[in-house]
């Protein structure tokens, strides 16, 4: 009888639901499934909150599944907390979902001679799509993506060049990691204020409330207002800054053709959270020339999106990122260019989410990117 292959999967698997079981079931088609489970501390460090069920209980439930051979609690920390366990198990195959796919995991598999497979997140037939995020109090508060111009909302940059920051508000279909450039810290403040959803009312006023709540008097490092605006205001937004903390004007796009076009061409690759001691404000080169380059690229991005010109959008998207790096070299680490190059031929443009140092690589592509995630933009309520 032919020996079954060993399959390794890893994750937090909090609030065990049908999506998790379907993932294990799919993985079991390739062989005996061994699960590396994220500890409570790992979940807290990645997500900013402890799991609903502790790792002993999660392990007990996963071990009870017929499709799982064995579950172990990972002994490491961070997004690669499973290194000791995968080496001990020595599997033939390492399987991840799209939102668990990272270049580091793929590289480790290559080094160990393990087959690396990325599965799509699909629900079992006739069952709804489930995620831990959707089950945790049904919180509907969005995240946000900074598409272009980020840093112009900070007066120490904006004083050199007035210009736009482009943001999109995105549905919480994915539980994005902390310190990943998706405005997760601002979102936590929104959850403190409003619990599970943004209240009705004037969206700009609500954005100002959130911005003020996150930055009370005496705050040392002021979070940019693009974070609160990007979360609260649905759709695509152009925030025109003139050297102040709040934009002079906000232009919003809710045209379905534009929003759908954006959704279809944005792809995210997970890098993992930036380190706690990461300091993007060290070693800066903030001057008029670099700020003007950022302003120009952001304005061109806006024009390209409205025209739905994918090639021009990708070019200026990349130029906006390059202008950011010139001002803040610490945004990009040594291994980031290698990861960018891996997908370069599939994409017209790319950038790191937020302030860099980790998080997600965002690509602009006309073709589907295997193993990448896609997002859903928050629409304006009717």
Phi and psi in degrees as a GROMACS rama.xvg file:
@    title "Ramachandran Plot"
@    xaxis  label "Phi"
@    yaxis  label "Psi"
@TYPE xy
-70.093  131.621  UNK-2
-69.6951  133.223  UNK-3
-71.154  146.913  UNK-4
-74.8768  153.202  UNK-5
-90.7417  131.407  UNK-6
-118.872  129.996  UNK-7
-110.818  133.025  UNK-8
-132.213  156.128  UNK-9
-146.069  153.497  UNK-10
166.499  -177.651  UNK-11
-86.7584  -42.3574  UNK-12
51.6596  47.4019  UNK-13
-78.6221  150.483  UNK-14
49.0001  62.3594  UNK-15
-44.8278  125.062  UNK-16
-137.524  -179.322  UNK-17
-61.7937  -30.9031  UNK-18
-64.0244  -40.1574  UNK-19
-64.1025  -47.3822  UNK-20
-62.0427  -40.1657  UNK-21
-63.3445  -38.8666  UNK-22
-62.462  -46.9493  UNK-23
-62.1773  -41.2999  UNK-24
-62.875  -43.4472  UNK-25
-63.2027  -42.9066  UNK-26
-63.1761  -34.8846  UNK-27
-66.7307  -16.8473  UNK-28
-67.66  -18.737  UNK-29
-96.4423  -14.0619  UNK-30
154.797  -163.982  UNK-31
-73.1094  127.87  UNK-32
-93.5765  124.545  UNK-33
-112.742  125.838  UNK-34
-106.134  125.286  UNK-35
-96.778  113.512  UNK-36
-99.9322  130.68  UNK-37
-66.7341  132.353  UNK-38
-70.8563  167.808  UNK-39
-59.0508  -41.2276  UNK-40
-66.7766  -38.1711  UNK-41
-64.0555  -44.1299  UNK-42
-59.3416  -44.6432  UNK-43
-61.9398  -44.0297  UNK-44
-68.4541  -30.0451  UNK-45
-85.8942  -38.7278  UNK-46
-106.184  -12.2521  UNK-47
80.9962  7.99649  UNK-48
-155.658  149.123  UNK-49
-74.0483  153.863  UNK-50
-66.6994  156.985  UNK-51
-66.9071  -40.1558  UNK-52
-112.377  134.782  UNK-53
-71.067  168.636  UNK-54
-68.6246  -26.1186  UNK-55
-65.2974  -43.2382  UNK-56
-70.2517  -40.4435  UNK-57
-62.2549  -41.4993  UNK-58
-61.9818  -43.4865  UNK-59
-58.5221  -45.9061  UNK-60
-68.2965  -41.4109  UNK-61
-67.9699  -40.9954  UNK-62
-60.2983  -27.5503  UNK-63
-77.7982  -11.5731  UNK-64
-76.2478  135.056  UNK-65
-65.2598  -26.3145  UNK-66
-84.1202  -1.12529  UNK-67
-112.234  130.049  UNK-68
-78.4894  -46.9017  UNK-69
-160.347  145.821  UNK-70
-122.349  133.09  UNK-71
-128  150.005  UNK-72
-86.8494  125.916  UNK-73
-63.8947  139.27  UNK-74
-93.1139  -11.2388  UNK-75
-90.2757  -161.071  UNK-76
-139.704  163.324  UNK-77
76.4901  -168.07  UNK-78
-71.5079  -18.4315  UNK-79
-111.473  43.5028  UNK-80
-71.7542  -6.70353  UNK-81
-101.891  6.55389  UNK-82
-58.3676  -45.5849  UNK-83
-61.3088  -41.9692  UNK-84
-68.8413  -41.944  UNK-85
-68.0566  -32.9645  UNK-86
-70.5568  -36.0526  UNK-87
-69.8861  -40.0932  UNK-88
-76.479  -34.8206  UNK-89
53.0052  62.717  UNK-90
-74.9036  167.108  UNK-91
-86.7184  -30.7347  UNK-92
-135.019  139.912  UNK-93
-116.42  118.356  UNK-94
-113.027  134.144  UNK-95
-133.375  160.916  UNK-96
-87.6399  169.79  UNK-97
-57.4592  -39.7837  UNK-98
-80.6149  -3.61547  UNK-99
-108.553  0.578538  UNK-100
-77.1676  126.992  UNK-101
-138.318  151.131  UNK-102
-58.5673  -33.6189  UNK-103
-64.454  -40.6477  UNK-104
-66.0291  -41.5656  UNK-105
-65.0535  -40.18  UNK-106
-66.5228  -41.1379  UNK-107
-60.8511  -42.9565  UNK-108
-60.7194  -41.7306  UNK-109
-62.9296  -43.3885  UNK-110
-63.3817  -36.0389  UNK-111
-90.028  -2.49928  UNK-112
71.6337  31.3549  UNK-113
-102.033  137.455  UNK-114
-69.0425  133.852  UNK-115
-113.832  121.796  UNK-116
-125.432  132.637  UNK-117
-109.984  120.161  UNK-118
-98.265  149.037  UNK-119
-77.883  149.489  UNK-120
-83.2344  101.794  UNK-121
-128.495  135.194  UNK-122
-74.246  158.566  UNK-123
-64.2339  149.955  UNK-124
-51.4017  133.624  UNK-125
72.2944  6.14855  UNK-126
-111.097  148.857  UNK-127
-72.3045  157.785  UNK-128
-67.228  130.638  UNK-129
-122.076  146.43  UNK-130
-147.104  155.632  UNK-131
-60.6726  -35.9984  UNK-132
-58.8437  -46.5243  UNK-133
-68.1154  -26.2739  UNK-134
-87.0164  -18.3433  UNK-135
-82.8607  88.9534  UNK-136
60.5167  13.2282  UNK-137
50.4442  45.8619  UNK-138
-71.0914  123.142  UNK-139
-107.566  8.45218  UNK-140
-68.0769  128.395  UNK-141
-73.9841  170.044  UNK-142
-100.13  -173.133  UNK-143
-144.509  151.741  UNK-144
-114.54  130.383  UNK-145
-86.8292  106.083  UNK-146
-77.0511  -42.6795  UNK-147
-162.037  152.835  UNK-148
85.2103  -1.92108  UNK-149
-53.7077  138.385  UNK-150
102.674  -22.4208  UNK-151
-69.8196  -12.8967  UNK-152
-82.8333  -2.98408  UNK-153
-98.7116  123.541  UNK-154
-55.3972  -30.5005  UNK-155
-70.8936  -13.2585  UNK-156
-102.564  -45.0061  UNK-157
-62.6001  -21.3182  UNK-158
-67.5175  -19.1101  UNK-159
-89.6882  -24.4239  UNK-160
-161.203  123.054  UNK-161
-76.3721  137.153  UNK-162
-175.774  173.804  UNK-163
-92.6716  148.624  UNK-164
-111.478  131.486  UNK-165
-104.533  126.606  UNK-166
-129.478  153.938  UNK-167
-128.27  139.629  UNK-168
-88.7981  128.714  UNK-169
-122.194  141.857  UNK-170
-65.0549  146.937  UNK-171
-80.9756  53.0806  UNK-172
-75.3337  -17.2222  UNK-173
-125.227  139.108  UNK-174
-88.0745  89.0729  UNK-175
-65.3365  144.91  UNK-176
-66.0043  155.079  UNK-177
-64.383  155.941  UNK-178
53.672  41.4469  UNK-179
-119.069  7.58684  UNK-180
81.9858  12.9508  UNK-181
-105.76  20.7859  UNK-182
61.9135  36.2882  UNK-183
-66.7529  -34.3442  UNK-184
-68.25  -39.2165  UNK-185
-67.1388  -37.8246  UNK-186
-62.7689  -38.0049  UNK-187
-61.6074  -37.4897  UNK-188
-66.0077  -37.9467  UNK-189
-63.4099  -38.4586  UNK-190
-66.1977  -39.4167  UNK-191
-59.6433  -40.609  UNK-192
-73.872  -49.0933  UNK-193
-119.262  0.46533  UNK-194
67.8754  -85.31  UNK-195
-114.716  -9.66816  UNK-196
-162.34  155.692  UNK-197
-75.511  129.665  UNK-198
-70.3197  164.464  UNK-199
-72.5668  158.393  UNK-200
136.598  -178.226  UNK-201
-63.7011  120.117  UNK-202
-67.4784  -36.4434  UNK-203
-68.1241  -38.9564  UNK-204
-64.2109  -41.1567  UNK-205
-64.6993  -36.3106  UNK-206
-62.7896  -40.4693  UNK-207
-66.2965  -36.3347  UNK-208
-62.7099  -45.6823  UNK-209
-65.2641  -42.4551  UNK-210
-60.8095  -42.9245  UNK-211
-68.7376  -37.3088  UNK-212
-65.9702  -37.6766  UNK-213
-75.9918  -25.2048  UNK-214
-124.625  68.436  UNK-215
-67.7823  164.917  UNK-216
-51.9467  134.583  UNK-217
95.7094  -3.97007  UNK-218
-62.134  130.056  UNK-219
-75.844  -53.7086  UNK-220
-110.45  112.084  UNK-221
-78.6108  124.911  UNK-222
-68.9443  138.033  UNK-223
-63.0216  144.997  UNK-224
-70.7771  -16.4732  UNK-225
-60.989  -25.4633  UNK-226
-67.192  -49.8919  UNK-227
-68.8028  -39.8812  UNK-228
-65.9563  -43.6585  UNK-229
-62.5672  -31.7249  UNK-230
-76.8169  -46.5682  UNK-231
-80.35  -37.4022  UNK-232
-92.4819  118.84  UNK-233
-68.7355  166.991  UNK-234
76.2637  -154.732  UNK-235
-100.485  132.967  UNK-236
-131.284  137.556  UNK-237
-109.433  115.321  UNK-238
-107.233  112.014  UNK-239
-91.846  109.717  UNK-240
-99.8562  143.042  UNK-241
-130.67  51.3302  UNK-242
78.425  14.9798  UNK-243
-121.934  169.414  UNK-244
-72.508  -24.7405  UNK-245
-114.43  141.28  UNK-246
-68.8377  151.047  UNK-247
-71.9456  -30.5223  UNK-248
-150.64  146.762  UNK-249
-124.929  121.598  UNK-250
-109.748  126.843  UNK-251
-115.155  144.255  UNK-252
-120.567  124.995  UNK-253
-122.279  9.84837  UNK-254
-61.9257  122.137  UNK-255
-61.5323  -35.1552  UNK-256
-64.7604  -37.05  UNK-257
-71.7685  -46.5276  UNK-258
-65.5396  -41.5652  UNK-259
-64.6274  -39.1861  UNK-260
-60.9638  -44.0157  UNK-261
-62.2863  -48.9271  UNK-262
-55.4043  -39.3955  UNK-263
-75.3015  -12.3014  UNK-264
-120.149  2.71677  UNK-265
-102.21  128.527  UNK-266
-130.835  137.091  UNK-267
-116.871  131.797  UNK-268
-111.827  127.657  UNK-269
-77.2093  131.746  UNK-270
-108.114  -25.0612  UNK-271
103.95  157.231  UNK-272
-65.425  151.601  UNK-273
-70.6083  155.529  UNK-274
-68.8173  154.921  UNK-275
-63.2609  -32.2702  UNK-276
-92.2475  10.3497  UNK-277
-63.7639  128.933  UNK-278
-126.442  96.4288  UNK-279
-73.3906  -17.828  UNK-280
-86.8688  0.0890015  UNK-281
-85.8374  147.659  UNK-282
60.2508  49.2303  UNK-283
-92.4819  158.15  UNK-284
-132.097  65.8167  UNK-285
-89.0525  116.242  UNK-286
-151.62  175.674  UNK-287
-63.0037  -42.2786  UNK-288
-62.1354  -46.596  UNK-289
-70.0796  -38.0209  UNK-290
-66.4417  -38.1657  UNK-291
-65.7907  -37.2545  UNK-292
-63.5129  -39.1388  UNK-293
-65.7361  -44.727  UNK-294
-59.0037  -48.0918  UNK-295
-60.9284  -46.7582  UNK-296
-63.0386  -39.7603  UNK-297
-66.2291  -41.4582  UNK-298
-62.7054  -40.9402  UNK-299
-68.2762  -33.1653  UNK-300
-61.1607  -45.4427  UNK-301
-58.3138  -48.3938  UNK-302
-61.6953  -40.7433  UNK-303
-67.2013  -37.4771  UNK-304
-65.7489  -45.9747  UNK-305
-62.68  -31.5771  UNK-306
-87.0068  -8.38351  UNK-307
54.4223  46.5798  UNK-308
-99.2077  98.3854  UNK-309
-64.5262  -39.4395  UNK-310
-67.6818  -44.6041  UNK-311
-68.4226  -38.7714  UNK-312
-59.831  -48.0646  UNK-313
-59.9537  -42.2049  UNK-314
-61.8175  -48.1193  UNK-315
-77.5561  -27.1226  UNK-316
-59.8765  -46.0554  UNK-317
-66.4492  -41.4878  UNK-318
-64.946  -35.3921  UNK-319
-62.419  -42.6632  UNK-320
-64.0431  -43.9683  UNK-321
-63.141  -36.1819  UNK-322
-67.3434  -37.1517  UNK-323
-62.6968  -43.8981  UNK-324
-63.6599  -36.57  UNK-325
-61.7709  -35.5034  UNK-326
-82.3862  -35.0282  UNK-327
-128.436  77.1028  UNK-328
-57.2276  -27.0183  UNK-329
-70.3891  -7.53918  UNK-330
-61.0417  -29.5226  UNK-331
-117.869  131.3  UNK-332
-94.6115  170.465  UNK-333
-60.4101  -34.6727  UNK-334
-86.4556  -10.3485  UNK-335
-62.678  -45.3921  UNK-336
-56.8696  -35.5192  UNK-337
-65.8099  -38.4107  UNK-338
-68.8242  -42.1561  UNK-339
-58.1181  -45.1786  UNK-340
-63.1859  -28.6179  UNK-341
-61.2266  -34.3023  UNK-342
-109.306  4.219  UNK-343
-54.8406  -42.0013  UNK-344
-70.3518  -13.8377  UNK-345
-95.8158  -11.0374  UNK-346
-126.334  152.732  UNK-347
-90.4322  -24.6131  UNK-348
-160.607  166.133  UNK-349
-159.923  158.713  UNK-350
-162.391  162.505  UNK-351
-84.883  146.567  UNK-352
-69.2881  143.103  UNK-353
57.3733  -139.363  UNK-354
-83.2725  4.33665  UNK-355
81.3284  -165.202  UNK-356
76.2538  9.77551  UNK-357
145.248  -158.673  UNK-358
89.4767  -114.691  UNK-359
-138.141  144.41  UNK-360
-93.2631  125.857  UNK-361
-106.044  125.574  UNK-362
-114.181  149.594  UNK-363
-107.308  116.827  UNK-364
-143.429  147.301  UNK-365
-87.3668  -24.2681  UNK-366
-103.746  147.292  UNK-367
-57.844  137.591  UNK-368
-107.472  111.769  UNK-369
-59.9358  130.927  UNK-370
84.6031  -1.14997  UNK-371
-96.2871  155.556  UNK-372
-95.0188  156.615  UNK-373
-125.488  157.339  UNK-374
-114.539  168.498  UNK-375
-120.734  121.734  UNK-376
-78.5586  136.012  UNK-377
-66.8159  123.548  UNK-378
-87.735  159.705  UNK-379
-71.6528  134.413  UNK-380
-65.8081  138.913  UNK-381
